[in-house]
């Protein structure tokens, strides 16, 4: 994937998701991406994994983890729980070793990008409300919150 193609994809995500702050976890030079985002974002932080583990990051709307970072399930859990509700993980297209881990953590695989594997997580759409999961769908709904069973 060309750099401009990746930048265009990320800019589209930022625009569509109404993101105002981005946390990028990488050691790559993101100056062209940062310049392209200048008018769209209020803040953009670029850190490495060592800063993540030393509590060197603040919460953001979107966290992007680039393919040069080997991230563990624990680190992804830290990001999900305290740093971002929307997460993108970019992996090389040939790298499918972590596929099962990302699926287990609630990520979805984005098939639109063919030259790179993109895994996404959005807390707001992760666990949609189900119609059956309410008192009206249970046995004896008229007794809901009236009696201790």
Secondary structure, DSSP 8 states (H G I E B T S, - for coil): --HHHHHHHHHHHHHHTT--EEEEE-SS--HHHHHHHTTT-SEEEEE-HHHHHTT----EEEEEE-TT----HHHHHHIIIIIEEEEEEEEETT--TTHHHHHHTT-EEETT-SSEEEEEEEHHHHS---TTSSGGGSTTGGGTTTS--
